[in-house]
């Protein structure tokens, strides 16, 4: 074996690799993006700032006997760095904010809370002298973390208020009427499903990019350019055909989810709204696919470049970030359109929001703006760069 020949072949392979954008992406840029996205999603990047749950408090005992107990409970809850307390004048305003996802829980302190605490304070060992009452705790059904983590935090704060921070699990005259029983009816898939629909749609980016670069490589686009077809007709037909494919894909995902037993909250109107939202996002993905096809010179390069769009959409806007949210990942997710798909479907399927509610319509409006923008940019770039 002659080392000169081996060295020459090695140099040839390295040069070929250096000139192939797809291979370079998979070797260098893909690991960088993957590591950063994992770090953002699971707390390594910006993990020092944990997600804070916002708790709404409706104090019906604010003016009643022993009203200082309400303030003491709120102060005890505020000592927890994972909780942020806000005050609400009425149940209606607090529950409206909860259904919109603006709050992770609502605590309704009853009118007889102060008298109940006073009765316990006067006779801590005489249960017959206690005035029993219940604090209503309403939880964000769209957050698995809120459903599981907040009730024990409230229970601990209540015990610390009445008995002191060193108390174990004493018997108290004040109970907590929470919705934790509803959490047992939900499976992990119920929380994952809203992000699953956007997760499936985003791979349309790769399909569009690979198909268009293959047609360009085969000379099909150049031959079509010699026909009476105008550039706008050609690009419009391309976008429409891929959008139809995206609709079929979305219908398959919805159908399979129902086929395996998924039953979201909301009736036919919520399902129709969800399908529209996913369809609009699919159009956005077609636009990203056109941008990728304009930049890529081969189907292999298109595969690599498409992940530049797919990975942020996946890690910052689907069930990946929703399962382990951090303050930084939640903020970073606001820049990716998949975030608004997952958020709106969570409102519809878990929180029972109306399709005509402000949060759902706001998310849909943002998605429409994203879709129109990316589609126009994709058509422009592909017309300028993609047919050579």
Secondary structure, DSSP 4 states (H G I P E B T S, - for coil): --HHHHHHHHHHHHHHHHT-HHHHIIIIIHHHHHHHHHHHHHTSSSTTSBPPEEEEEEETTTTSTTTHHHHHHHHHHHTSTTEEEEE-SSHHHHHHHHHTTS-SEEEEE-TTHHHHHHHHHH-TT-GGG---EEEEEEE-TT-HHHHHHHHHHHHHHHHHHHT-TT--S---SEEEE-SHHHHHH--HHHHHHHHHHHHHHTTHHHHHHHHHHHHHHTTHHHHHHTSS--HHHHHHHHHHHHHHHHHHHHHHHHHHHHHTT---SS-HHHHHHHHHHHHHHHHHHHHHHHHHHHH-SSHHHHHHHHHHHHHHHHHHHSHHHHHT-BHHHHHHGGGSHHHHHHHHHHHHHTS---TTSHHHHHHHHHHHHHHHHHHHHHHHHHHHHTT-
